[in-house]
Amino acid sequence: MVRAAAADAAAVLAFVVAGRSSHDETNALAGIATTAWPFLVALGAGWLVLRSWRNPLRLWPTAVLLWLVTVAGGLGLRLVSGQGASGAFPLVAAGVLALLLLGWRLVARVILRHRA
């Protein structure tokens, strides 16, 4: 459970660092934290509301709903905090976070099946 939560947080941070890097924004810790906190808070809320610790590798409904909560909540928190979410950012955030949050679970499931 702790590993799954850490993997999710790492996925969000990877999304943030890659996004900031692709826009030539500095990757200073403060900038990363400012961009990441809405998505990390939404991710944490999703873990609690969905009780993701019960089956963190399950794709449906756990991972899919966790992804939706993370994207919607993260974008909502960005808007209310004045960070904005204009242009293609919501679509990019949804796509990249889907790839990362669902993707690591798919890889983990394949590895676990192969070991068994």
Secondary structure, 3 states (H helix, E strand, C coil): CHHHHHHHHHHHHHHHHHHHHHCCCCCCHHHHHHHHHHHHHHHHHHHHHHCHHHCCCCHHHHHHHHHHHHHHHHHHHHHHCCCCCCCCHHHHHHHHHHHHHHHHHHHHHHHHHHHC
